[in-house]
Amino acid sequence: MIRAEVVRRGGRIVRLHVHGHAGTAPYGQDLVCAAMSALVQTAALGLGRLDPEAAAARVRDGDVLWQGESGEAGQVILETCLLGIQDISESYPGAIALSVKEEENT
């Protein structure tokens, strides 16, 4: 199962962690994994190239982690990524678990 965790602080996304594999087809042939991977890795690429305020994302096989602060461009990228994750998770609820939490400002 793919686990997608989003943390907000003050309404802004400050953490996006997506890890695991969907398990809907053999490794290398799983379209759900491919869709999630393309979506999240494109968001990580966009953050790195289009938002100088955004921290770098860690991208490894089956594991993408971004956390920190971002500017407005970064928030648009993160919100768009979250919309995509929500849509895919609604279509494949047994393959993707999505958690969105609001943290208190510290």
N, C-alpha and C positions, 0 to 999 in steps of 0.2 A: 504494500500500500504506500502511496505517496502521501507524505504529511507536509502540509503547508501551514506555517505559523506566521501570523502577522501581528505585530505589536504597534499600537498607536500611543502617542503621548500628546495630549492637547489636540487631539484630532489628526495629528500628522503621523504618517508611518515612519517609525524609527528602526524597525527590524522586519526583515523578510527572510525566512528560512524554509527552504523546500528541500526535502530529502526522501530517499526511498525510491522504489520502483512500483509501477502500477500492478504488474502481474496479470495483465489481461491478455498477454500473448507471449510467446517465447522471447527471451532477451534478444534485442536487436530488431525485433519485428513488432514491438508493442507501440501502436499508434497513440495511445494515451500518454505513454512516457515521452514519445517524440514530441507531441503537442506541448506538454508541460515543459519539457526541456527547451524547446525553441522559444516559448513564451518567456520563461524566466531568464534564460541566458541572454535573450535580446534586451530585456529590461536591465540586466547587469551591464551589458555593453553600452546601452544608452546612458545609464548613470555615469559610467566612467568617461564617456566621451562628451556628453552634453551638459553635465552639471559639475562645474569645478568645485562646488561645495560638498558634493557627495563623497563619502568614503568609498574605498574600493570594495568590490564584492569578492568573496572567496568562492571559486567555482572548482568543484572536483566531480568525479564521476558519481552521479546520483545525489549530489549535495551542493546546494547553492545557499550561501549566507551573505546577506548584506545587513549592516546595522550602522547607525550613526545619524548624522544630520544631513539634510539635503536642502537645496534651494527649491524654488517654485517649479523649475523644470523637472527636478528629481521627483517631486511629489506627484506631478502629472504622470511621469513614467511609472511610479510605484502604484498609483491609483488605477492606472490602465492595466497594469499587470494583475492587480487584485481582481479587477473586473473579469479578466480572462480566466483566472484561476477559479473564480466563483462559477463562471459559465461551464467550464469543463467539469468541475466537481458536481454540479447539478446534473450533468449528463451522465456521469460515471461515479455515482455516490459510493459504490463498493470499492473503488480504486483510489479515491482521493479523500483525505480527511483534512478539512480546512478549519483552522482556529484563528479567530480575530479577537484580540484582547485590547482593552484600553488600560494603560498604566497611568498612575497618578504622576503629575509633574514633581520632580525632585529638585 
